[in-house]
Amino acid sequence: MAFFVYILRCRDGSLYTGIARDLEKRMKKHSRGRGSRCVRSRLPFRLVYSEEFTTRSESMRRENQIKALARAEKAGLISRGALHPSDY
């Protein structure tokens, strides 16, 4: 089973980083305001970046790496891109 690390750009321009097993399901949950409190208060959002991993531990490690990046570094990561799933 795959695990995903993703970055959302919220209405106010903030970036939210998270992990999910089923990315599409997680995006729907966020859209309904049932994902995270942080995203719920900043709807709507757009999925701007995601990476796929084979284990939860790999995805959690990567999530922490991304969260530790400066905003400019995150912007560079997003611009270089990994996977950009279409509108979830």
Contacts in CASP RR format, 6 or more apart in sequence:
PFRMAT RR
TARGET T0000
AUTHOR 0000-0000-0000
METHOD contacts of the structure
MODEL  1
MAFFVYILRCRDGSLYTGIARDLEKRMKKHSRGRGSRCVRSRLPFRLVYS
EEFTTRSESMRRENQIKALARAEKAGLISRGALHPSDY
1 21 0 8 1.000
2 21 0 8 1.000
2 52 0 8 1.000
2 53 0 8 1.000
2 54 0 8 1.000
3 19 0 8 1.000
3 20 0 8 1.000
3 21 0 8 1.000
3 52 0 8 1.000
3 53 0 8 1.000
3 54 0 8 1.000
3 55 0 8 1.000
3 56 0 8 1.000
3 58 0 8 1.000
3 59 0 8 1.000
4 19 0 8 1.000
4 20 0 8 1.000
4 21 0 8 1.000
4 23 0 8 1.000
4 26 0 8 1.000
4 50 0 8 1.000
4 51 0 8 1.000
4 52 0 8 1.000
4 53 0 8 1.000
4 59 0 8 1.000
5 17 0 8 1.000
5 18 0 8 1.000
5 19 0 8 1.000
5 50 0 8 1.000
5 51 0 8 1.000
5 53 0 8 1.000
5 59 0 8 1.000
5 62 0 8 1.000
5 63 0 8 1.000
5 66 0 8 1.000
6 17 0 8 1.000
6 18 0 8 1.000
6 19 0 8 1.000
6 20 0 8 1.000
6 23 0 8 1.000
6 26 0 8 1.000
6 47 0 8 1.000
6 49 0 8 1.000
6 50 0 8 1.000
6 51 0 8 1.000
7 15 0 8 1.000
7 16 0 8 1.000
7 17 0 8 1.000
7 18 0 8 1.000
7 47 0 8 1.000
7 48 0 8 1.000
7 49 0 8 1.000
7 50 0 8 1.000
7 66 0 8 1.000
7 74 0 8 1.000
7 77 0 8 1.000
7 78 0 8 1.000
8 15 0 8 1.000
8 16 0 8 1.000
8 17 0 8 1.000
8 30 0 8 1.000
8 39 0 8 1.000
8 45 0 8 1.000
8 46 0 8 1.000
8 47 0 8 1.000
8 48 0 8 1.000
9 15 0 8 1.000
9 45 0 8 1.000
9 46 0 8 1.000
9 48 0 8 1.000
9 78 0 8 1.000
10 16 0 8 1.000
10 39 0 8 1.000
10 42 0 8 1.000
10 43 0 8 1.000
10 44 0 8 1.000
10 45 0 8 1.000
11 42 0 8 1.000
11 43 0 8 1.000
11 44 0 8 1.000
11 45 0 8 1.000
12 42 0 8 1.000
13 42 0 8 1.000
14 38 0 8 1.000
14 42 0 8 1.000
15 48 0 8 1.000
15 71 0 8 1.000
15 74 0 8 1.000
16 36 0 8 1.000
16 38 0 8 1.000
16 39 0 8 1.000
16 42 0 8 1.000
16 45 0 8 1.000
17 63 0 8 1.000
17 66 0 8 1.000
17 67 0 8 1.000
17 74 0 8 1.000
18 63 0 8 1.000
19 56 0 8 1.000
19 59 0 8 1.000
19 60 0 8 1.000
19 63 0 8 1.000
20 26 0 8 1.000
23 47 0 8 1.000
23 50 0 8 1.000
23 85 0 8 1.000
23 88 0 8 1.000
24 85 0 8 1.000
24 88 0 8 1.000
26 35 0 8 1.000
27 47 0 8 1.000
27 88 0 8 1.000
28 88 0 8 1.000
29 35 0 8 1.000
30 36 0 8 1.000
30 39 0 8 1.000
30 40 0 8 1.000
30 45 0 8 1.000
31 43 0 8 1.000
31 44 0 8 1.000
31 45 0 8 1.000
31 88 0 8 1.000
33 39 0 8 1.000
33 40 0 8 1.000
33 43 0 8 1.000
34 40 0 8 1.000
39 45 0 8 1.000
47 84 0 8 1.000
47 85 0 8 1.000
47 88 0 8 1.000
48 78 0 8 1.000
48 84 0 8 1.000
49 77 0 8 1.000
49 78 0 8 1.000
49 81 0 8 1.000
49 82 0 8 1.000
49 83 0 8 1.000
49 84 0 8 1.000
50 82 0 8 1.000
50 83 0 8 1.000
50 84 0 8 1.000
50 85 0 8 1.000
51 59 0 8 1.000
51 62 0 8 1.000
51 82 0 8 1.000
51 83 0 8 1.000
52 83 0 8 1.000
53 59 0 8 1.000
53 62 0 8 1.000
66 74 0 8 1.000
66 77 0 8 1.000
69 77 0 8 1.000
END
